[in-house]
Amino acid sequence: MADAARVRDDLAQVIRQMVDRPDLVQVAAVPMRRATVLEVRAAPEDQGKIIGRRGRTARALRALLDNRGDGEGAQYGLEILDE
């Protein structure tokens, strides 16, 4: 779980750089059966920045998580939660 905590912190840092309200960004690592899902919560006005046009930013974040997981022998998923 130490790796998941590091990945969670790194993802939170990246997302905080993208949004207008970085103080409201929360990332939780939720262990599942085969992967760790990283749940992102942010201000409603910042969710579009995290998702991006046609989901491009979210896909890029997922690609980064896939790459990181491949290097660590783990799997990470990303969920952007509405609040």
N, C-alpha and C positions, 0 to 999 in steps of 0.2 A: 504493500500500500504506500510505501514511501515514494516509489516512482510516480504513482498516481497523484500524490500530493504535490510533487514537483511539477508535474504536467499541469495540474489545476492552477498552481500559482503562475506558471509561465503563460498559460492561456489567459488568465485574468489580467496579467500585465499587458499583453498584446491588445486585448479588447479595451482596456482602459485608455490606451493610446488612440483608439479609433473614435471614441464617443465624446459628447459634450459634457456629460455628467459622470465622470469616472468614479465619483464617490458612491454611486448607486449600483455599481457593477458587483455582482456576486456570482461566484462559480463554485458549484458543489460537485464533488466526485462521488458518484453513486455506483458501488460495485454491483455488477450483474453476474449472471452465470459465466458468460464467455468474454465479457468486455467490461470496461469501466465507462459509464456514461457521464459526461461532464455537462451539467445543467447550468445554463447561463441565464441570469436575471439581470435586467437593466431597466433604465427609465424608458417608459413607453416611446418617447420621442427619439430614443437612441436605437431602438430595435431595428429600424430600417437600415441603419449604418452597419449593424452587425450582419444582417441578412444580405444586404447589397442588392443591386439591380439583378433581377431574375435569379437571386440566390447565389450570385457569383462569390461574394465575400464568404458566405457560410460554406460554400463548397471548398474555397481555398483554405479556410480554417480546418475543415474536415481532412483535407489533403495533408496539412501540416500534422494533424493528430495521427493520421495513418502512417506518415513517415516516421514520426516519433515512436509510435508503437512498434513498427517494423524493427527499428533499431534496438528496442528494449524487449522484444518478444512478447508484446502485449497488444491488446486491441482497445482503442478508445473511440467512443461515439460522442456526438455533440447534439444537444437539444437546446434550443432557444425558447425559453418559456415566456408566455405572456403574463403580464401582471395587470 
